[in-house]
């Protein structure tokens, strides 16, 4: 997961990553925004949930039957954002350093 998140509206997104076409580099169930290209050279951008599988646009050996993903970025899970918000409100005893620091 990304360390440098960017807030857009009520969501946080990681940086754009160039894809090499060698399969899916993110976990199943991850929400990603992708830029892909079809057989005619048209590019499109959309948000989807990664479902994995060998036959997918993540694997360029299936191009041009399938689109090919050129770049992607991950959305930070909302649960993680909520948890980070709760951690910020915790008091740490004097003289102790928080674990996340």
C-alpha positions, -999 to 999 in steps of 0.1 A, spaced: 0 0 0 10 35 -7 27 58 19 18 91 2 -20 94 0 -38 123 -18 -73 134 -7 -98 138 -34 -133 146 -20 -140 121 7 -115 95 -6 -78 91 -4 -58 78 -33 -22 66 -36 2 78 -63 -1 66 -99 20 35 -107 31 26 -142 21 -11 -149 44 -35 -166 17 -59 -179 31 -89 -160 -1 -98 -140 -20 -81 -112 3 -64 -86 -25 -56 -61 -46 -77 -38 -80 -91 -47 -108 -68 -34 -86 -36 -36 -104 -6 -52 -82 9 -79 -85 36 -105 -69 24 -138 -60 39 -171 -63 13 -198 -60 12 -236 -82 -7 -261 -71 -23 -294 -78 9 -313 -54 30 -291 -82 48 -271 -75 52 -235 -100 53 -207 -100 58 -170 -123 41 -145 -126 28 -110 -131 -9 -102 -126 -36 -77 -97 -60 -84 -110 -96 -88 -78 -113 -98 -76 -142 -122 -51 -150 -149 -73 -138 -178 -75 -101 -172 -64 -67 -185 -35 -68 -160 -18 -95 -181 -8 -79 -215 -5 -113 -232 -43 -111 -236 -41 -78 -256 -59 -70 -280 -87 -93 -269 -88 -75 -236 -78 -39 -228 -44 -34 -212 -39 -15 -180 -12 11 -184 -12 27 -149 -32 24 -117 -36 38 -82 -51 23 -51 -78 38 -29 -72 38 8 -97 16 25 -122 36 45 -118 14 75 -81 22 76 -88 60 74 -113 56 104 -87 36 124 -60 62 117 -84 89 129 -90 71 161 -53 66 167 -47 103 164 -71 109 193 -54 85 217 -35 100 246 0 86 252 14 85 287 41 111 294 76 101 284 64 74 260 68 77 222 38 66 201 45 34 181 35 51 148 60 79 152 
